[in-house]
Amino acid sequence: MLTSKQRAKLRGMANTMDAIIRIGKEGITEGVLKQIDEALTARELIKIALEKNCEIEPKEAIAYICEKLNAEPVQVIGRKIVIYRMSEENPRIQI
């Protein structure tokens, strides 16, 4: 579980990031979860954009993804969500 200070630091880091994964009208499929899992393993902190035609709400999406991939929700802004999962082999982000 992240503290509010850790979450604030991650939010600050995410401000300059671009969304690397986009979720469209198919919603959160197994393929999308696999992409997110690989991105978290490589980067630890990622931003995901939910397209306008995506039917799932951002708050529902972040809860579902974090539960499935054992990640931490960092923030939801509009239709963008930021999630974090510390790398077990090679932690890069010091929080």
C-alpha positions as CSV (number, residue, x, y, z in Angstrom):
1,M,0.0,0.0,0.0
2,L,1.3,3.4,-0.9
3,T,1.5,6.3,1.5
4,S,0.1,9.7,0.4
5,K,3.7,11.1,0.1
6,Q,4.7,8.1,-2.1
7,R,1.6,8.6,-4.2
8,A,2.3,12.3,-4.5
9,K,5.8,11.6,-5.8
10,L,4.5,9.1,-8.3
11,R,1.9,11.6,-9.5
12,G,4.6,14.2,-10.0
13,M,6.6,11.7,-12.1
14,A,3.5,10.8,-14.1
15,N,2.7,14.4,-15.1
16,T,5.3,14.4,-17.8
17,M,4.5,10.9,-19.1
18,D,2.5,10.1,-22.2
19,A,-0.1,7.4,-22.1
20,I,1.5,4.2,-23.5
21,I,-1.6,2.1,-23.6
22,R,-5.0,3.0,-24.9
23,I,-8.2,1.1,-24.1
24,G,-11.0,1.4,-26.7
25,K,-14.4,0.0,-27.2
26,E,-13.4,-3.7,-26.6
27,G,-12.6,-2.6,-23.0
28,I,-10.1,-4.5,-20.8
29,T,-9.3,-7.7,-22.7
30,E,-6.8,-10.4,-21.8
31,G,-4.5,-8.9,-24.5
32,V,-4.7,-5.4,-22.9
33,L,-4.0,-6.9,-19.5
34,K,-0.9,-8.7,-20.9
35,Q,0.3,-5.4,-22.5
36,I,-0.2,-3.5,-19.2
37,D,1.6,-6.3,-17.2
38,E,4.6,-6.1,-19.6
39,A,4.7,-2.3,-19.4
40,L,4.6,-2.4,-15.6
41,T,7.4,-5.0,-15.5
42,A,9.5,-2.7,-17.8
43,R,8.7,0.7,-16.4
44,E,7.0,0.3,-13.0
45,L,4.9,3.5,-13.5
46,I,2.6,3.8,-16.5
47,K,-0.2,6.0,-17.8
48,I,-3.2,4.5,-19.6
49,A,-5.8,6.4,-21.6
50,L,-9.4,5.3,-21.9
51,E,-10.8,6.3,-25.3
52,K,-14.2,8.0,-25.6
53,N,-15.7,4.9,-27.0
54,C,-14.6,2.8,-24.0
55,E,-17.6,1.9,-21.9
56,I,-15.9,1.2,-18.6
57,E,-15.5,4.1,-16.2
58,P,-11.9,5.2,-15.3
59,K,-12.4,4.5,-11.6
60,E,-13.8,1.0,-12.4
61,A,-10.9,0.4,-14.9
62,I,-8.2,1.3,-12.4
63,A,-9.7,-0.9,-9.7
64,Y,-10.0,-3.9,-12.0
65,I,-6.5,-3.6,-13.5
66,C,-4.8,-3.1,-10.2
67,E,-6.7,-6.1,-8.7
68,K,-5.8,-8.3,-11.7
69,L,-2.1,-7.3,-11.9
70,N,-1.3,-6.7,-8.2
71,A,-0.6,-3.0,-8.9
72,E,-1.2,0.2,-7.0
73,P,-3.6,2.9,-8.2
74,V,-1.8,6.3,-8.3
75,Q,-4.4,8.6,-9.8
76,V,-7.4,9.1,-12.2
77,I,-7.6,12.3,-14.2
78,G,-10.4,12.5,-16.6
79,R,-10.0,9.5,-18.8
80,K,-6.4,8.8,-18.0
81,I,-5.3,6.5,-15.2
82,V,-1.8,6.0,-13.6
83,I,-0.8,2.8,-12.0
84,Y,2.4,1.6,-10.3
85,R,3.9,-1.8,-9.5
86,M,7.4,-2.2,-8.1
87,S,9.6,-4.4,-10.1
88,E,10.8,-7.4,-8.1
89,E,14.0,-8.0,-10.1
90,N,15.0,-4.5,-10.9
91,P,13.3,-1.7,-8.9
92,R,14.0,1.6,-10.7
93,I,11.8,4.1,-8.9
94,Q,12.9,5.1,-5.4
95,I,9.9,6.1,-3.3
